[in-house]
Amino acid sequence: MKSGRLAVNVLIELYNLGLETKTTFDFINKTIHPDKADSKESRQLLNDYLDWLPDHFTNQNCDLTKLENLETTIWTDFENAFSPPRMNDTLEFTVNAVTHWKADGREEQTIEISQTEFMKKIFLKLKIPEMK
């Protein structure tokens, strides 16, 4: 829930800057591209995943030190977001993600996922607030 909010807020920031709403997180080199997407929220998202990776690899009985590449790109198209029937104050849009990863001695793998999201239209200007 926290990661989804942060990811959408990173895309909203890019949208409000008039930039392409697409960003890439490189978990090995700890970088975020484009540079304009490197913000407090995108760093928090990157760091949350970096903190989670050791536990995830341990739970999967994998050696994190063998990971050579781990890069996730997220994007959406706010221009084609729409209001569902009888939900005039809400936007429906799809967030897409592609993750490329490679471990030592293995072929590069790709995982693609998409998820439909809903948010109040006002959040396209203000960003989605943290729920406490």
Order of alpha helices (4+ residues) and beta strands (2+ residues): alpha-beta-beta-alpha-beta-beta-beta-alpha
